Amino acid sequence: MRHVLDMKDFSKEEVERLVERALQLKKMRQRPKALRGKFLATAFFEPSTRTKLSFQRAAKELGMKVIDFITEISSLRKGETDLDTLLTLEAMEINAIVVRTRKNEAPKYFAQHLSVPVINGGDGTNEHPTQAFLDLTTLYEHFAKLDLRVAIVGDILHSRVARSLVEGLNKFGANVRLCGPEEFVPKTFPGVELIAHDLREAVKDVDAIYTLRIQKERLEQVFDNVEEFFIEYQINEEILKAAPSHAVIMHPGPINRNVEISDEVAYSKRSLILNQVKNGVYARMAVLEEALRLDETVRSLEESMA
């Protein structure tokens, strides 16, 4: 078994293998049910659409059965701790658990107490490794390489998506740029070559523009006029004129339409946003195989099906 907690835990070679495996699974007409009979629990202590549903779809594609833990009708409302809840699930002979939580590094803490693989579905402002895997898969599928120029735009300071993606891109020598208002972009960031507050400067010569969801509740604590932020950092047709014609647009979702990204570009020909959603299933299939260490089993099954 292997926990999937942090992009730092994976080598470049391991990331390459998982990206290639995700794309291999995507091309298959018939996928091996290598995890048939095993159970996955999705324990999301904060809301999710894409991550939760894509893990459930990925698990079922591999033959797993899914237990969807719903916090609102659970014993958490009676005072049970998150850890005790997960220990309870483990006692029911669950084989792997995907966890999303508002608490930074909580999945790492859970992994120290559980004997089944813990997969981090996003923890606070810390990490979101499987989002990075699907983003890298999408970029590689489009460009056939990962040593790219990528601008990440928005509230970097509080973004687990940005942290994991930067870590993943750094393994391949990518040129990563961060852009946003001073209040929401750290002064330094490991592996980042440019930290800018001018959006046109950030998108110049890039291959991909990755915009993050804008959280109005946070911005309203800093800006008297929140609309000023949107005007300055929104990805729209005017901003795309400052980027190369081949540059693509990405977003982890959910989208705030006409906030961080305009309607006319959100699902335009230059957008890979729905590709990210689709690849999320295959990237998470690869992650589930990795977590349960079934490489040899999978290969033998595929050979028998050939």
N, C-alpha and C positions, 0 to 999 in steps of 0.2 A: 504494500500500500504506500501511497505517497500523499501528503497534504499539499494543497495548492493554495498558498497563503500570500505570496509576495513575488513580484517579478524578479527580485534580486536572487531568489532561490534557484533560478533557471539559468543555465549557461546559454551562450549563443547557439551552440549545436542543438541543445534541447528545444529551444524556441523554433529553430529551423525545422526540426523534426515534427513538432506539433503543427506548425503552419502547413507543411507539406502533407501531413496526415489529414488535416481538415479539408484541404483541397482534393485529396484523393477520395475521401468519403463523399464529398460533394458530387464527384463524377460518377460514383457507383450507382447503377440502376437497382441493384439488390445489395443491401448492406448486411454484413454478418451480425447475427444476434448474439454477439460474444458475451454479453452480460445478462443473458436470459436467466430469469429466476432470482436475480439480485434486486434489492430494494434501494431506492434513492429517496431521501427525505429532503424536501425544500423548506427550510426554516427561515423565513424572512421576517425579521423583527422591524422592518420598515418597508414602505410600499415599493413595488416593482412590477413592471409589465414585461419588458424585453428579457431581462436576465432570468427571471423566474420561469416564464413560459418557454423560453428557448432551452433551458436546462431540462424542463419536463419533456419537451419534444425530443431532445437529444437522448435522454435516458430511454424513452420508449422506442426510438429508432434502434437502439442497441439491445432491446429486449428486456430492459429493466421495468420494474413496477415502481410507481411513484406514490409516495405518501406526502400530501401537501399539508404541512402544518400551518394552521390559521391562528394567528396570535389573538385575534379579537374574541374567539370563543374557546380559549385555552385556559389552563390553570395559571397562566401568567397574571391573569386578572384577579387571582386569589393570593398573589404574592410569591408564587414560585419563581426562582431565579432562571435566567437564560440557561446557565450551565446545567442545573437540575433538569430542565426541560430536555436538553440535548442528551443527557445521560439516560433519561427515560426512553427517548427514541432509540438510542443505541441498545438498550435492554430488550427492545422489541425486535432485535436482530436486523436492524437497518445496516446496509453495507457501506453507505457513504452519505454524507450530509453536506448540503450547500447552505451556507449561512450568510445572511445579510443583516448588518447591525449598524446602529449609529455610533457605537463605541469603537474608537480607534484601537487596533490590535486585539480586539476581542476574539477573532478567529484563531489567532496564535495561542491565546490563553485556552480556548476550548480544545485545541489540538493537543495540548499538554495533558488533558484529562480524558480524552476519548481514544479508543483503540481502533476506530474506523477513520477513513480519510475525511478530513474537513476541507471543504472547498470554499474559498472566500468569494462570496458574491457581492462584495463591496462592504468596507468597514469605515464608517465615519468619513473623515477627510484623508484617510491614509492610503488605501490600496484598492484596486479593482482589477486583479490580474486577468480574469477571463475576458474582460472588455478589451484589454490590451492585446490578448491573443487574437480576438476576432478582428480588431483594427489592423493588426499586422498582417493577418490573413487577407484582408480586403485590399490593403496596399500592395501586397506581393502579387495578388491575383491581377491587379490592374497594371502595375509597373514592371513586374517580373524582377524586382529588386527592392531592397529596403534601405540602401544608403541614399536616402532622399533628403530633400529640404522640406521641412514641415513647420508651419506656423500654427501654434495653439493659441486660441484667442478667448479671453473672458476672465472669469474669476478663478485664476490659477491657484491662489492661496488656499482655497477650500476644496480643491478638486482632486478626488482620488483617481479619477480618470486620467488627468494630466500626469500625475505622479507615475502611474503604471505605464502609460504610453511612452513617456520620456525614457524611463528605464529600459523598456523594450527596444526603442529606436536606437538608444545609445549602444546597444550590443552590436549594431550593424554600422556604426560610424555615421549615422544620420546627422544632418545639420538641423538642430531643433531651435526654434525661436518661440519665445513667449511674448504675448502682447495683451495689455489690458491697462486699466487705470492704476495709478501708483498704489492705491489702497488695497488692491486685490492681486498684485503681482509681487512676489518676493524679490528682494534686491539681488540675490544670487540663487542659483538653482543648479545642482550637480549635472554636468553634461550638457548644459544649454549654452550656446554660443552668443545669442543675442537676446536681451530683454528690452523690449521696446514699449513705448506708450503711443506711438504713431502707427496706426493700422496699415497705412500705405507702405510705410517702411518695412513692416513685418512681412507683408505678403509679396514683396518684390522678389522675383526669381524663385518662388517656392513651387514645389510639386503638389502640395496638398495644404489646404486650409482647414484646420480642425477647430470648429467653434463649440464652446461649451454652453450648457443651459444657464441662462441668467436667472438668479434667484432674487426676485424683486424684494422679498422680505429683508434680504441682507443689504441690498443696494440702498434701500430707503433709509437705512441707518447712517449712511455715509453721504449721500447726495440729496440736496434740497430738491433738485429737479431730476428725477430718475430718467426722464426722457433724454436728457443730455447725454447720458451714458449710451443709450440705445442708438442715438444718432451717430455718435463717434465710433462705436465698435460693432455696429450691425454689419453682417456680411450681406451685401446686396449687389445689384448689377454694377453700380458705380464703383464699389470697392474692387470688384473682379476685374475692372479695367486696369487696375494697378498691378494685377498678377498676370503671369504668363497664360496664354490661351489654353495650355494643356493642364493647368492646375485644377484639381478636383476639390470638392467640398465634402467634409465629413462632420458628423454630429452624433454623440452617443445616445441622444434622446433622453427624455421626451423633449420635443421642440416647442418653444414658445414662438408661435408664428408672428412675424413682423416685430419681434423683439431682438433676439440675438441673430436671427436670420430672416430675410424677407421672403414673402410668399413666392415671388417670381424665381428665386434661385433654390429654394429648399428641395424641390424635386425636379430640378432642371436636368438637362443632359450632362451637366458637369457634376451632379450630385451622386455620391456613393452611399448615401444614407440608408436606402433600402437594401443595398448590397450588404452593408454592415449587419443589418437585422437578419438577413438570410444566412450570412456566414456565421452568425452567432450560434446557430444550431450546430453546424459542422465543427466549429472551433471547440464548442463545449462537448461534443461527442469525443473529440480527440483528448480533451482534458479528462473526461470520465475514464477513458481507457488508460490514460497515464496514471490517474489516481489509484486505479485498481490493478495497475501493473499487469495488463493482459496482452502485452505485445506478442508474445509467442503464441498464445491461444488464438489471437486475431489472425495472425499470419497463417496458421495452420488451417483455420476455418476458410479463409479466403482462397487458399490453394485448393481445398476440397471442393469449393464452389466453382472454380475456374473451368 
